[in-house]
Amino acid sequence: MLAPAMPSPRALVRCSGARRALLGLASALLGTLGGGEARAQGRYESALLGGRSALLGGTGVVLGVDGAAPFLNPATIVRIEDRNIAFSSAFFRYAHRTLQRWHQPGPVDPGLYGDLRLDRTSVSDHGVDSLPDATCYFFNWKSGARGADSTRVPVGRQVVAACLGKTEENEFGFDALRFSGESASRRVSQAQTLRYAWGRFSAGPSWSYSATSRLAVGASLSLVRTRYTSSLGVASLVEDTSAGSASNATYQAALSGDSWDLLAHLGVTYRLSRVFSAGISLRTPSVHAVDSLDASYVDTRADGTAAARYWAGEGAFVAPSPARVAVGASAEWSRLRLELDGFFYMGQREFARITADREEIAIAGGAVTSRARGRLHIVEAAAPLVNVGLGAEVFLTRDLSLVGGVASDFNALSSLRGPMSAESKLFFERMSGAHASLGLVSYTRFGDLVFGARLDYAAGQMAAVNAFASPVRLDPIDCSEIGATLVLAGRISLRTVEDVAREIGDAVEGSAAAPPERTRPREPMRAPARED
């Protein structure tokens, strides 16, 4: 919402909270910022941002007041109080993924393996991971002139922020996955290792200005690093128990790329009435800066005679962020806040592109049959799409609220169609999903505490190695995933840190003031937070 936004519940709190607890929370949140795992490339709503926004269905285009604000709509940061650091962390995510027909994903070469039909070829994988989120520092540039209503954001106020956040992330894998089975007088033994990770990190300054009692504008500039790594290795041994012979096939492909880009966010919020507000933000197309890429591939087959194909090279990896238009509408009453946001992502002919100069070597019968230099060029496109998010906040007391939301998370990449190879596709997963969340927010004048959970469901396709085809290839299989993320986030005022540090110093020097007498706690529901 805009300049005259409804005040944060923090502005309505008149009694002190537990400072030590909040300082402990800040320390814990700082300690949890680490490596992460999550969903999939092409799903723009997969990353958790801001803690509070994540529990409100990913909304914040109008009412954002946490670390997600600079990435959703920088105009909203004018709502954030002076000199606050926003720490937020989403951690302890449990995910369970099922991969159908993973060990026999496609047609079998009957000349080599006969009528091979393996049982129990599906795979389930689950685990608990720790995920990072955004960290922001907000401070006043100019306080502005406050009108007669002390609950409104001052006209002329300017807020500046510096933020670091992961706006997209995906990591999945398993190590030394074993399989054995029998069919058509053949015994199969396999071992597979899979690791891939996709992530976008954004860092930069943001600015917001309360132009009038109804209008706020904002802008941010971000340096974006896109990192993509993948590694897939398969060893497959097939024994013919009737003939006493055996054959084996191996497949290994690896890629590591970095793309650095610049982009800007521009945003506006406007208060339509005392209750209703609207906002819009534009994320510009990114400008590419620098990049790097390393890639390698090898496959071998030995069934009487041995043959192998190898290549390796380096070059360029370009992954520009798609332009996005976000539109939001909100309503605020004394005990209820609602926000509905829509996110339109532009299509891209080049969602990601690699170009590598490589050396190719072919071996047959124990001798090198060819050696050549060539160029590998792969382009992944992204279709335009729309995602929506809906969030609600219900105040149980003046400083405690229940938050919840739902959001769609469609995938912009094209469907997987087999057969594929490491030279025809860059991404070998395509899943779409949905999110639902529920949590609590506690507000004090010293900071906020956000606690809750987000549930996820996604379904789609992955590419699996078909070691029973000649040559070895990739075929699509169906997959699904359910997940739950425990969200713990918070914000603490720097003034609180300064006050506590001063009190500790006074206590060490023996000049601390006597503690105040205990008073009867206030009753937060004696009067509503704001009269309707």
C-alpha positions as CSV (number, residue, x, y, z in Angstrom):
1,M,0.0,0.0,0.0
2,L,1.2,3.5,-0.3
3,A,2.3,6.3,1.6
4,P,-0.8,6.5,3.8
5,A,-0.6,2.8,4.6
6,M,-2.3,1.4,7.6
7,P,0.2,1.4,10.5
8,S,2.2,-1.6,11.3
9,P,0.9,-3.3,14.5
10,R,4.3,-2.4,15.9
11,A,3.2,1.3,15.9
12,L,0.3,0.3,18.2
13,V,2.3,-1.5,20.8
14,R,2.9,0.5,24.0
15,C,4.5,-2.0,26.3
16,S,8.0,-3.4,26.1
17,G,8.8,-7.0,25.0
18,A,11.5,-9.4,25.8
19,R,14.6,-7.8,24.4
20,R,16.9,-10.7,25.2
21,A,14.6,-13.1,23.4
22,L,14.6,-10.9,20.3
23,L,18.3,-10.5,20.3
24,G,18.6,-14.3,20.6
25,L,16.3,-14.6,17.6
26,A,18.5,-12.3,15.6
27,S,21.5,-14.3,16.4
28,A,19.8,-17.5,15.5
29,L,18.5,-16.1,12.2
30,L,22.0,-14.9,11.3
31,G,23.4,-18.4,12.1
32,T,20.9,-20.1,9.8
33,L,21.9,-18.3,6.6
34,G,23.6,-21.0,4.6
35,G,23.3,-23.2,1.6
36,G,20.0,-24.3,0.4
37,E,17.9,-26.8,-1.6
38,A,14.6,-26.3,-3.3
39,R,12.4,-26.6,-6.4
40,A,13.1,-26.2,-10.1
41,Q,14.3,-23.8,-12.8
42,G,11.5,-22.3,-14.8
43,R,9.3,-22.1,-11.6
44,Y,9.6,-18.4,-10.6
45,E,7.6,-18.7,-7.4
46,S,9.6,-21.6,-5.9
47,A,12.0,-19.6,-3.7
48,L,10.9,-18.4,-0.2
49,L,11.2,-14.7,0.2
50,G,10.8,-12.5,3.2
51,G,9.3,-15.0,5.6
52,R,6.1,-13.0,6.2
53,S,5.5,-12.7,2.4
54,A,6.2,-16.4,2.0
55,L,3.5,-17.2,4.5
56,L,1.1,-14.8,2.7
57,G,1.1,-16.7,-0.5
58,G,4.1,-14.9,-1.9
59,T,2.2,-11.5,-1.9
60,G,3.7,-8.1,-1.1
61,V,3.2,-6.0,-4.2
62,V,1.0,-3.6,-2.1
63,L,1.6,-4.5,1.6
64,G,5.1,-5.8,1.6
65,V,7.1,-4.9,4.8
66,D,9.9,-7.4,4.9
67,G,12.9,-8.6,3.0
68,A,10.8,-9.6,0.0
69,A,9.7,-6.0,-0.6
70,P,12.7,-4.8,-2.7
71,F,12.2,-7.8,-5.0
72,L,8.4,-7.6,-5.3
73,N,7.8,-3.8,-5.3
74,P,10.4,-1.4,-4.0
75,A,7.7,1.3,-3.5
76,T,6.5,-0.7,-0.4
77,I,9.7,-0.3,1.6
78,V,8.5,3.2,2.6
79,R,6.2,1.4,5.0
80,I,9.1,0.0,6.9
81,E,10.1,1.8,10.1
82,D,13.4,3.7,10.5
83,R,16.6,1.8,11.1
84,N,15.4,-1.8,11.0
85,I,17.4,-4.8,9.9
86,A,15.2,-7.5,8.5
87,F,16.5,-11.0,9.0
88,S,14.5,-13.8,7.5
89,S,15.3,-17.5,7.1
90,A,13.2,-20.4,5.8
91,F,14.8,-23.7,7.0
92,F,14.1,-27.3,7.6
93,R,12.4,-28.2,4.4
94,Y,11.2,-31.8,4.1
95,A,10.7,-33.1,0.5
96,H,9.6,-36.4,-0.8
97,R,10.0,-37.0,-4.6
98,T,8.8,-40.0,-6.6
99,L,10.4,-40.8,-10.0
100,Q,8.4,-43.3,-12.1
101,R,10.3,-45.9,-14.3
102,W,13.6,-44.3,-13.4
103,H,15.7,-47.4,-14.0
104,Q,13.9,-48.4,-17.3
105,P,12.6,-45.1,-18.7
106,G,12.1,-46.0,-22.3
107,P,12.3,-48.6,-25.2
108,V,14.8,-51.4,-25.0
109,D,17.1,-52.4,-27.9
110,P,15.8,-56.0,-28.5
111,G,19.0,-57.0,-30.4
112,L,21.1,-56.4,-27.3
113,Y,18.7,-57.1,-24.4
114,G,15.7,-59.1,-25.8
115,D,12.4,-58.5,-24.2
116,L,13.7,-56.9,-21.1
117,R,10.9,-55.8,-18.6
118,L,12.1,-54.9,-15.2
119,D,10.0,-54.6,-12.1
120,R,10.2,-52.0,-9.3
121,T,12.0,-49.4,-11.4
122,S,10.5,-46.4,-9.7
123,V,12.5,-44.4,-7.1
124,S,11.5,-42.4,-4.1
125,D,13.9,-39.9,-2.5
126,H,13.3,-37.8,0.6
127,G,15.4,-35.5,2.9
128,V,15.5,-32.5,5.1
129,D,17.5,-29.5,4.0
130,S,18.3,-26.0,5.3
131,L,17.3,-23.0,3.0
132,P,18.4,-19.4,3.1
133,D,16.4,-16.3,2.4
134,A,16.8,-12.6,2.0
135,T,18.7,-10.3,4.4
136,C,18.0,-6.5,4.2
137,Y,19.0,-3.3,6.0
138,F,16.5,-0.5,5.9
139,F,17.1,3.1,7.0
140,N,15.6,6.5,6.7
141,W,17.1,9.0,4.2
142,K,14.5,11.7,5.0
143,S,11.8,11.6,7.6
144,G,9.3,13.8,5.8
145,A,6.4,15.8,7.2
146,R,3.8,13.9,9.2
147,G,0.2,15.0,8.8
148,A,-2.5,15.1,11.4
149,D,-3.0,11.4,11.4
150,S,0.0,10.0,13.2
151,T,-0.7,6.5,11.9
152,R,0.1,7.4,8.3
153,V,3.5,7.2,6.6
154,P,5.0,10.7,6.5
155,V,4.7,12.6,3.2
156,G,8.2,13.1,1.8
157,R,9.7,10.2,3.7
158,Q,12.5,8.4,1.9
159,V,13.7,4.9,2.8
160,V,16.8,3.2,1.4
161,A,17.6,-0.5,1.7
162,A,20.4,-2.8,0.9
163,C,19.4,-6.4,0.3
164,L,20.8,-9.8,-0.6
165,G,18.5,-12.6,-1.5
166,K,18.0,-15.9,-3.4
167,T,15.1,-15.3,-5.7
168,E,15.1,-18.7,-7.4
169,E,16.6,-22.0,-6.3
170,N,16.6,-25.6,-7.1
171,E,18.7,-28.5,-5.9
172,F,18.1,-32.2,-6.2
173,G,20.2,-35.3,-6.3
174,F,21.2,-38.7,-4.9
175,D,24.5,-40.5,-4.6
176,A,25.3,-44.2,-5.5
177,L,21.7,-45.2,-6.1
178,R,21.7,-49.0,-6.6
179,F,19.3,-51.2,-8.5
180,S,19.2,-54.9,-9.4
181,G,16.6,-56.9,-11.3
182,E,16.0,-59.8,-13.6
183,S,14.0,-60.3,-16.7
184,A,14.1,-62.4,-19.9
185,S,17.1,-64.5,-18.6
186,R,19.0,-61.3,-18.0
187,R,20.3,-59.9,-14.7
188,V,20.7,-56.1,-14.4
189,S,22.8,-54.2,-12.0
190,Q,22.9,-50.4,-12.0
191,A,24.5,-47.6,-10.0
192,Q,23.5,-43.9,-10.5
193,T,24.6,-40.5,-9.1
194,L,22.7,-37.4,-9.9
195,R,23.3,-33.8,-8.7
196,Y,21.9,-30.6,-10.1
197,A,21.5,-27.1,-8.7
198,W,20.0,-23.9,-10.1
199,G,19.9,-20.6,-8.3
200,R,19.6,-16.9,-8.8
201,F,21.2,-14.6,-6.2
202,S,20.3,-10.8,-6.2
203,A,22.0,-8.0,-4.4
204,G,21.7,-4.3,-4.6
205,P,20.2,-1.0,-3.3
206,S,16.6,0.0,-3.2
207,W,14.9,3.3,-2.7
208,S,11.3,4.4,-1.9
209,Y,9.6,7.8,-1.6
210,S,6.3,8.9,-0.2
211,A,5.3,11.5,-2.8
212,T,1.8,12.3,-1.4
213,S,-0.5,11.0,1.2
214,R,-1.7,8.5,-1.3
215,L,1.2,7.8,-3.6
216,A,4.6,6.1,-3.1
217,V,7.2,5.2,-5.7
218,G,10.3,3.1,-5.6
219,A,13.2,1.6,-7.5
220,S,15.9,-0.9,-7.0
221,L,19.0,-2.0,-8.9
222,S,20.2,-5.6,-8.6
223,L,23.3,-7.5,-9.6
224,V,22.0,-11.1,-10.4
225,R,24.2,-14.2,-10.4
226,T,22.7,-17.2,-12.0
227,R,24.4,-20.5,-11.1
228,Y,23.7,-23.8,-12.8
229,T,25.5,-27.1,-12.2
230,S,24.5,-30.6,-13.1
231,S,26.2,-34.0,-12.9
232,L,24.7,-37.3,-13.9
233,G,26.6,-40.6,-13.9
234,V,25.2,-44.1,-14.7
235,A,26.9,-47.5,-14.8
236,S,24.8,-50.4,-16.1
237,L,25.8,-54.1,-16.2
238,V,23.6,-56.7,-17.9
239,E,24.4,-60.4,-17.6
240,D,22.9,-63.0,-20.0
241,T,22.5,-65.9,-17.6
242,S,21.6,-68.4,-20.4
243,A,24.6,-67.6,-22.6
244,G,27.0,-66.7,-19.8
245,S,27.9,-63.4,-21.5
246,A,27.7,-59.8,-20.2
247,S,27.7,-56.2,-21.4
248,N,28.0,-52.9,-19.8
249,A,27.3,-49.2,-20.5
250,T,28.3,-46.1,-18.8
251,Y,27.1,-42.5,-19.1
252,Q,28.5,-39.3,-17.5
253,A,27.6,-35.7,-18.3
254,A,28.6,-32.7,-16.2
255,L,28.1,-28.9,-16.6
256,S,28.9,-25.9,-14.6
257,G,27.9,-22.3,-15.6
258,D,27.7,-18.8,-14.2
259,S,25.9,-15.8,-15.6
260,W,26.1,-12.3,-14.1
261,D,23.5,-9.8,-15.1
262,L,22.0,-6.4,-14.1
263,L,18.3,-5.5,-13.8
264,A,16.0,-2.9,-12.2
265,H,12.7,-3.0,-10.4
266,L,10.3,0.0,-10.6
267,G,7.2,0.3,-8.5
268,V,4.2,2.4,-7.5
269,T,1.6,2.0,-4.8
270,Y,-1.6,4.1,-4.5
271,R,-4.2,4.4,-1.8
272,L,-7.6,4.3,-3.4
273,S,-9.6,4.8,-0.2
274,R,-9.2,4.3,3.6
275,V,-9.5,0.5,3.0
276,F,-8.4,-0.3,-0.5
277,S,-5.0,0.2,-2.2
278,A,-3.3,-1.0,-5.3
279,G,0.3,-1.5,-6.6
280,I,2.2,-2.3,-9.7
281,S,5.8,-3.1,-10.3
282,L,8.0,-3.8,-13.3
283,R,11.1,-5.9,-13.4
284,T,13.1,-4.9,-16.4
285,P,14.8,-7.3,-18.8
286,S,18.3,-8.0,-17.5
287,V,21.5,-6.7,-19.1
288,H,24.2,-9.4,-19.4
289,A,27.6,-8.7,-18.0
290,V,30.0,-11.7,-17.8
291,D,29.7,-15.5,-17.8
292,S,31.6,-18.8,-17.7
293,L,31.0,-22.4,-18.6
294,D,32.7,-25.8,-18.3
295,A,31.1,-29.0,-19.7
296,S,32.1,-32.6,-20.3
297,Y,30.5,-35.9,-21.5
298,V,31.4,-39.5,-22.0
299,D,29.5,-42.7,-22.8
300,T,30.9,-46.2,-23.3
301,R,29.4,-49.5,-24.3
302,A,31.1,-52.9,-24.2
303,D,29.2,-55.9,-25.6
304,G,32.0,-58.0,-27.2
305,T,33.7,-54.9,-28.5
306,A,34.1,-51.6,-26.7
307,A,33.1,-48.2,-28.0
308,A,33.3,-44.8,-26.4
309,R,32.5,-41.2,-27.2
310,Y,34.0,-38.3,-25.3
311,W,33.9,-34.5,-25.5
312,A,34.8,-31.6,-23.2
313,G,34.9,-27.9,-23.6
314,E,34.4,-24.4,-22.2
315,G,32.6,-21.3,-23.3
316,A,29.6,-19.1,-22.5
317,F,26.6,-19.5,-20.2
318,V,23.9,-16.8,-20.5
319,A,20.8,-16.9,-18.4
320,P,18.9,-13.5,-18.4
321,S,16.1,-13.0,-15.9
322,P,12.7,-12.6,-17.7
323,A,10.9,-9.3,-17.5
324,R,8.0,-9.3,-15.1
325,V,4.9,-7.2,-14.4
326,A,3.3,-7.6,-11.0
327,V,-0.1,-6.1,-10.1
328,G,-1.7,-6.2,-6.6
329,A,-4.8,-5.1,-4.8
330,S,-5.3,-5.0,-1.0
331,A,-7.9,-4.3,1.6
332,E,-7.2,-3.4,5.2
333,W,-9.6,-3.3,8.1
334,S,-8.9,-3.1,11.9
335,R,-8.5,-6.9,12.2
336,L,-8.1,-8.1,8.7
337,R,-5.7,-7.6,5.8
338,L,-6.2,-9.1,2.3
339,E,-3.9,-9.0,-0.7
340,L,-4.3,-10.5,-4.2
341,D,-1.3,-10.3,-6.5
342,G,-0.8,-11.4,-10.1
343,F,2.7,-11.9,-11.7
344,F,3.0,-11.9,-15.5
345,Y,6.4,-13.1,-16.8
346,M,7.3,-12.3,-20.4
347,G,8.4,-15.1,-22.7
348,Q,12.0,-15.5,-23.7
349,R,13.6,-17.1,-26.7
350,E,16.7,-17.5,-24.6
351,F,15.8,-18.3,-21.1
352,A,19.3,-19.9,-21.0
353,R,22.0,-20.5,-23.6
354,I,25.3,-22.3,-23.7
355,T,28.0,-22.1,-26.3
356,A,31.1,-24.2,-25.9
357,D,34.2,-25.0,-28.0
358,R,34.9,-28.6,-27.5
359,E,37.2,-31.5,-28.4
360,E,35.4,-34.7,-29.5
361,I,37.0,-38.1,-29.5
362,A,35.5,-41.4,-30.6
363,I,37.0,-44.8,-29.7
364,A,36.1,-48.2,-31.2
365,G,37.8,-51.6,-30.8
366,G,40.5,-50.1,-28.5
367,A,41.6,-47.4,-31.1
368,V,40.8,-43.8,-31.6
369,T,38.6,-43.6,-34.7
370,S,38.1,-39.8,-34.8
371,R,39.3,-36.6,-33.1
372,A,37.8,-33.2,-34.0
373,R,37.1,-29.8,-32.6
374,G,33.5,-28.5,-32.8
375,R,31.1,-26.1,-31.2
376,L,28.1,-27.0,-28.9
377,H,25.2,-24.6,-29.0
378,I,22.0,-25.2,-26.9
379,V,19.2,-22.7,-26.3
380,E,16.3,-23.2,-23.8
381,A,13.2,-21.0,-24.4
382,A,10.6,-19.9,-21.8
383,A,6.9,-19.3,-22.5
384,P,5.0,-16.4,-21.1
385,L,3.0,-17.3,-18.0
386,V,0.9,-15.9,-15.1
387,N,1.1,-16.8,-11.5
388,V,-1.3,-15.6,-8.7
389,G,-1.0,-15.3,-5.0
390,L,-3.6,-14.6,-2.3
391,G,-2.7,-13.8,1.3
392,A,-4.7,-12.9,4.4
393,E,-3.7,-11.7,7.9
394,V,-6.1,-11.8,10.8
395,F,-5.2,-10.0,14.0
396,L,-6.0,-12.1,17.1
397,T,-4.7,-9.3,19.3
398,R,-3.1,-6.0,18.6
399,D,0.3,-7.5,18.3
400,L,-0.4,-11.1,17.3
401,S,-1.8,-12.2,13.9
402,L,-2.6,-15.3,12.0
403,V,-1.3,-15.3,8.4
404,G,-2.0,-17.7,5.5
405,G,-2.0,-17.8,1.7
406,V,-2.0,-19.8,-1.5
407,A,0.0,-19.4,-4.7
408,S,0.3,-21.0,-8.1
409,D,3.8,-22.0,-9.5
410,F,3.6,-22.9,-13.1
411,N,6.7,-23.8,-15.2
412,A,7.7,-21.7,-18.2
413,L,9.9,-24.4,-19.8
414,S,8.8,-26.6,-22.7
415,S,7.7,-30.2,-22.2
416,L,10.3,-33.0,-22.3
417,R,10.0,-35.2,-25.4
418,G,12.2,-38.2,-25.9
419,P,14.6,-39.3,-27.0
420,M,17.0,-36.6,-25.7
421,S,20.7,-36.2,-25.3
422,A,23.1,-34.0,-23.4
423,E,23.6,-32.1,-26.7
424,S,19.9,-31.4,-27.3
425,K,18.7,-30.1,-23.9
426,L,20.1,-28.0,-21.1
427,F,17.4,-28.6,-18.4
428,F,16.1,-32.1,-17.8
429,E,13.3,-31.4,-15.4
430,R,10.0,-29.6,-15.8
431,M,7.5,-29.5,-12.9
432,S,4.6,-27.2,-12.0
433,G,3.3,-26.8,-8.5
434,A,1.3,-25.0,-5.9
435,H,1.9,-23.6,-2.4
436,A,-0.2,-23.2,0.7
437,S,1.0,-21.6,4.0
438,L,-0.1,-20.8,7.5
439,G,1.7,-19.1,10.4
440,L,1.8,-16.6,13.2
441,V,3.3,-13.1,13.4
442,S,4.2,-11.4,16.7
443,Y,4.7,-7.6,16.6
444,T,6.5,-5.5,19.2
445,R,8.2,-2.2,19.0
446,F,11.6,-4.0,19.2
447,G,11.0,-6.3,16.2
448,D,8.8,-9.0,14.7
449,L,8.8,-12.8,14.9
450,V,7.3,-14.8,12.1
451,F,6.7,-18.5,12.5
452,G,4.8,-20.9,10.2
453,A,5.0,-23.5,7.5
454,R,4.5,-23.7,3.8
455,L,3.3,-26.8,2.0
456,D,4.2,-27.6,-1.6
457,Y,3.1,-30.0,-4.3
458,A,4.6,-30.3,-7.7
459,A,4.3,-32.7,-10.6
460,G,5.8,-33.0,-14.1
461,Q,8.7,-34.7,-15.9
462,M,12.3,-35.6,-15.5
463,A,14.8,-37.1,-18.0
464,A,16.3,-40.4,-17.0
465,V,19.2,-42.3,-18.6
466,N,18.1,-45.2,-20.8
467,A,21.1,-47.5,-20.7
468,F,19.2,-50.2,-22.6
469,A,19.0,-48.2,-25.9
470,S,21.8,-48.0,-28.4
471,P,23.2,-45.4,-28.3
472,V,22.5,-44.5,-24.7
473,R,20.0,-41.7,-24.5
474,L,17.6,-39.8,-22.2
475,D,13.9,-40.5,-22.0
476,P,11.2,-38.5,-20.0
477,I,9.6,-40.0,-17.0
478,D,6.8,-38.8,-14.7
479,C,7.7,-37.4,-11.3
480,S,6.0,-35.7,-8.4
481,E,7.1,-34.1,-5.1
482,I,5.5,-33.0,-1.9
483,G,7.3,-30.8,0.6
484,A,6.9,-28.8,3.8
485,T,9.0,-25.9,4.9
486,L,9.3,-24.6,8.4
487,V,9.5,-20.8,8.2
488,L,11.2,-18.8,11.0
489,A,11.8,-15.1,10.2
490,G,12.1,-11.9,12.1
491,R,13.0,-8.2,12.1
492,I,14.8,-6.3,14.9
493,S,15.3,-2.6,15.3
494,L,18.8,-1.4,15.5
495,R,17.8,0.9,18.3
496,T,17.1,-2.2,20.4
497,V,20.6,-3.4,19.7
498,E,22.0,-0.1,20.7
499,D,19.9,0.2,23.9
500,V,20.8,-3.3,25.0
501,A,24.5,-2.7,24.3
502,R,24.3,0.5,26.3
503,E,22.6,-1.3,29.2
504,I,25.2,-4.1,29.2
505,G,27.9,-1.5,29.3
506,D,26.2,0.3,32.2
507,A,25.9,-3.0,34.1
508,V,29.6,-3.8,33.6
509,E,30.5,-0.3,34.8
510,G,28.1,-0.6,37.8
511,S,26.1,2.4,36.7
512,A,23.0,0.6,35.5
513,A,19.6,2.0,36.6
514,A,17.4,-0.1,39.0
515,P,14.9,-2.3,37.2
516,P,11.4,-0.8,37.0
517,E,8.7,-2.0,39.3
518,R,6.5,-4.8,37.8
519,T,3.4,-3.5,36.4
520,R,0.2,-5.2,35.4
521,P,0.4,-6.3,31.8
522,R,-1.8,-4.6,29.4
523,E,-4.7,-6.3,27.8
524,P,-4.2,-6.0,24.1
525,M,-7.8,-6.7,23.2
526,R,-9.3,-4.0,25.5
527,A,-9.6,-1.8,22.4
528,P,-9.3,-2.6,18.7
529,A,-6.1,-1.9,16.9
530,R,-7.9,0.7,14.9
531,E,-11.6,1.7,14.9
532,D,-13.4,0.8,11.7
